[in-house]
Amino acid sequence: MRDAVTTLIRNYDSTGRYLDQNALDSLKTYFDTGMARVKVATMISASAAEIVKGAASQLFETVPELIRPGGNAYTTRRYAACLRDMDYYLRYSSYALVAGDSNVLDERVLQGLRETYNSLGVPIAPTVVGIQIMKEMVKAKASDTGIEDVSFVDQPFDHMLRELSEVSV
Ligand SMILES: CCC1=C(C)/C(=C/C2=NC(=C\c3[nH]c(/C=C4\NC(=O)[C@H](C)[C@H]4CC)c(C)c3CCC(=O)O)/C(CCC(=O)O)=C2C)NC1=O
C-alpha cells in the first residue's frame, strides 16, 4: 500500500535521482491539501451510512430493474451485498483521499473485482452510476464543510470509475 510520498520516493529511487523541482511541487500540492483531505475523510466517517443509503436509493430510482425480480440486487441478501459493496467503495476512497494515492484501491478493491462481478453477473454499468452518485454526494458535503477547492475528491472515485469502465467495454 502506498501514499503520495512513498510513491514519489519510489519513482525517484528507481532511477537513483535526488528529488527535483517537479517532486517538490508535487509534494507541496499534497501537503497543501493535507488538512482538507483529513477533513473530508472525517466527514465521510461521520456520514458513511447516510451517503451509502442515499446513493443506493438514487441508484435504484435511476435503474429500478436492479431491485425487481431477476435484477441483480433483488432479494434481501443481494440488496445487502450491493449496499455493502457501495460502502467498500466509499471507505476505501476515504483511505485513498488521505493517502493521496489510488494504490490502496488497486490492491484492496479493484484487484480481481471484474472477474468476481462477471462470474456473479453483477452489472458493471449501474455500479459505475452508483460510484458517480457517491462522488457527487461527497463533493457536495465536502463543500458544505467549507473546503473551497474540492477537486481532489475526484481522484479516488475517478480512478475506480476508469478501472471499472474499462471492464465493460
Ligand atoms: C473490499 C473489497 C471487496 C469488494 C469490492 C467486494 C465485492 C464483492 N461483491 C460481491 C457480490 C455482490 N455485489 C453486488 C452488487 C450489486 N448488484 C447490483 O445490482 C448493483 C449494481 C451492485 C451494488 C451497487 C451483489 C448484488 C452481490 C451478490 C451477488 C450474488 O451473490 O449473486 C462479492 C461476492 C462475494 C459476496 O457476495 O460477498 C464480492 C467479492 N468484496 C470485497 O471484499
Ligand as a Chemical Component Dictionary entry (heavy atoms), coordinates in Angstrom:
data_LIG
# 
_chem_comp.id                   LIG 
_chem_comp.type                 NON-POLYMER 
_chem_comp.pdbx_formal_charge   0 
_chem_comp.three_letter_code    LIG 
# 
loop_
_chem_comp_atom.comp_id 
_chem_comp_atom.atom_id 
_chem_comp_atom.alt_atom_id 
_chem_comp_atom.type_symbol 
_chem_comp_atom.charge 
_chem_comp_atom.model_Cartn_x 
_chem_comp_atom.model_Cartn_y 
_chem_comp_atom.model_Cartn_z 
_chem_comp_atom.pdbx_ordinal 
LIG C1  C1  C 0 -13.164 -4.639  -0.108 1  
LIG C2  C2  C 0 -13.109 -5.171  -1.462 2  
LIG C3  C3  C 0 -14.279 -6.035  -1.852 3  
LIG C4  C4  C 0 -15.198 -5.818  -2.850 4  
LIG C5  C5  C 0 -15.263 -4.619  -3.736 5  
LIG C6  C6  C 0 -16.093 -6.938  -2.878 6  
LIG C7  C7  C 0 -17.118 -7.104  -3.775 7  
LIG C8  C8  C 0 -17.976 -8.241  -3.910 8  
LIG N1  N1  N 0 -19.295 -8.124  -4.243 9  
LIG C9  C9  C 0 -19.853 -9.351  -4.278 10 
LIG C10 C10 C 0 -21.193 -9.656  -4.522 11 
LIG C11 C11 C 0 -22.257 -8.772  -4.896 12 
LIG N2  N2  N 0 -22.171 -7.472  -5.265 13 
LIG C12 C12 C 0 -23.407 -6.985  -5.585 14 
LIG C13 C13 C 0 -23.587 -5.603  -6.005 15 
LIG C14 C14 C 0 -24.504 -5.025  -6.847 16 
LIG N3  N3  N 0 -25.522 -5.625  -7.504 17 
LIG C15 C15 C 0 -26.197 -4.713  -8.251 18 
LIG O1  O1  O 0 -27.174 -4.974  -8.962 19 
LIG C16 C16 C 0 -25.644 -3.362  -8.101 20 
LIG C17 C17 C 0 -25.288 -2.771  -9.430 21 
LIG C18 C18 C 0 -24.449 -3.572  -7.191 22 
LIG C19 C19 C 0 -24.452 -2.611  -5.983 23 
LIG C20 C20 C 0 -24.158 -1.215  -6.413 24 
LIG C21 C21 C 0 -24.333 -8.029  -5.381 25 
LIG C22 C22 C 0 -25.846 -7.977  -5.559 26 
LIG C23 C23 C 0 -23.611 -9.162  -4.959 27 
LIG C24 C24 C 0 -24.141 -10.542 -4.646 28 
LIG C25 C25 C 0 -24.256 -11.331 -5.924 29 
LIG C26 C26 C 0 -24.677 -12.738 -5.706 30 
LIG O2  O2  O 0 -24.202 -13.374 -4.755 31 
LIG O3  O3  O 0 -25.465 -13.198 -6.504 32 
LIG C27 C27 C 0 -18.843 -10.324 -3.992 33 
LIG C28 C28 C 0 -19.056 -11.831 -3.960 34 
LIG C29 C29 C 0 -18.992 -12.398 -2.562 35 
LIG C30 C30 C 0 -20.035 -11.814 -1.668 36 
LIG O4  O4  O 0 -21.227 -11.811 -2.013 37 
LIG O5  O5  O 0 -19.637 -11.291 -0.621 38 
LIG C31 C31 C 0 -17.677 -9.627  -3.781 39 
LIG C32 C32 C 0 -16.325 -10.246 -3.506 40 
LIG N4  N4  N 0 -15.711 -7.797  -1.879 41 
LIG C33 C33 C 0 -14.616 -7.294  -1.240 42 
LIG O6  O6  O 0 -14.003 -7.820  -0.278 43 
# 
loop_
_chem_comp_bond.comp_id 
_chem_comp_bond.atom_id_1 
_chem_comp_bond.atom_id_2 
_chem_comp_bond.value_order 
_chem_comp_bond.pdbx_ordinal 
LIG C1  C2  SING 1  
LIG C2  C3  SING 2  
LIG C3  C4  DOUB 3  
LIG C3  C33 SING 4  
LIG C4  C5  SING 5  
LIG C4  C6  SING 6  
LIG C6  C7  DOUB 7  
LIG C6  N4  SING 8  
LIG C7  C8  SING 9  
LIG C8  N1  DOUB 10 
LIG C8  C31 SING 11 
LIG N1  C9  SING 12 
LIG C9  C10 DOUB 13 
LIG C9  C27 SING 14 
LIG C10 C11 SING 15 
LIG C11 N2  SING 16 
LIG C11 C23 DOUB 17 
LIG N2  C12 SING 18 
LIG C12 C13 SING 19 
LIG C12 C21 DOUB 20 
LIG C13 C14 DOUB 21 
LIG C14 N3  SING 22 
LIG C14 C18 SING 23 
LIG N3  C15 SING 24 
LIG C15 O1  DOUB 25 
LIG C15 C16 SING 26 
LIG C16 C17 SING 27 
LIG C16 C18 SING 28 
LIG C18 C19 SING 29 
LIG C19 C20 SING 30 
LIG C21 C22 SING 31 
LIG C21 C23 SING 32 
LIG C23 C24 SING 33 
LIG C24 C25 SING 34 
LIG C25 C26 SING 35 
LIG C26 O2  DOUB 36 
LIG C26 O3  SING 37 
LIG C27 C28 SING 38 
LIG C27 C31 DOUB 39 
LIG C28 C29 SING 40 
LIG C29 C30 SING 41 
LIG C30 O4  DOUB 42 
LIG C30 O5  SING 43 
LIG C31 C32 SING 44 
LIG N4  C33 SING 45 
LIG C33 O6  DOUB 46 
# 
